[in-house]
Amino acid sequence: MEYLTEKEVVEKIHISRKSLYAQRKKGTGIPYTKIKGKIRYRPADLEKYENNYHAYKLAVLKKKYPDYIEPPYNWRKTWEK
């Protein structure tokens, strides 16, 4: 199984290492494992985290702006190309 490093996760979800560390310590971040003393993340866990975060942000937007229309699901992937 292929695991992601902390650096790869930070680059992929666009947060600082400090934020990732803080989430890890609070237990609110992406599940991780230690392999030979180094922190690694499973790609499936990262995808689940991104989907949950997307759903949370969408709920906040819809509450604040009831007429908000969600962009297509793959908008981010299209935007990043």
Buried (B, 14 or more C-beta within 10 A) or exposed (E): EEBBEBEBBBEBBEBEEEEBBEBBEEEEBBEBEEEEEEBBBBBEBBEEBBEEEEEEEEEEEEEEEEEEEEEEEEEEEEEEE
